[in-house]
Amino acid sequence: MKKILLICLLCAGTANAQWKFPTFSSIGDTAFYRVDVDLDIALAGFKDIMTYNYFTFDKKDYTEKYRLMYFNYYVEEKDPTHVYLFYFIKTRRGYESWFEYRINQDWTIENDELIMTYKKEN
């Protein structure tokens, strides 16, 4: 009986850690994206999903001049082995919103001829 209770508690803890993306497509359990052709709709959706998942859109990280329009990351103190990546890019398909949860290490992300790098902070 104690084993069943422990399994239930562990499952309940992981269910709360999952992100909520009702209008996004997913790649596995850790990457979510959405493509919109209209900038205003895409940006509003990106901001809404960040807020919905308890993150803040930081205006200083946003620029319309480049294809990489927004890039930010977050590492929780209680889980420094993983990183949350948020990026908003302009591609041939439209405006793409991406949210990823990855192992906290150096990453090179290639998307539609756009290369982004994340360098792990020590």
Secondary structure, DSSP 8 states (H G I E B T S, - for coil): -HHHHHHHHHHHHHHHHS---TT-EEETTTEEEEEESSHHHHHHHHHHHHHHTT----GGGB-SSSSEEEEEEE--TT-TTEEEEEEEEEETTEEEEEEEEEESS-EEEEETTEEEEE----
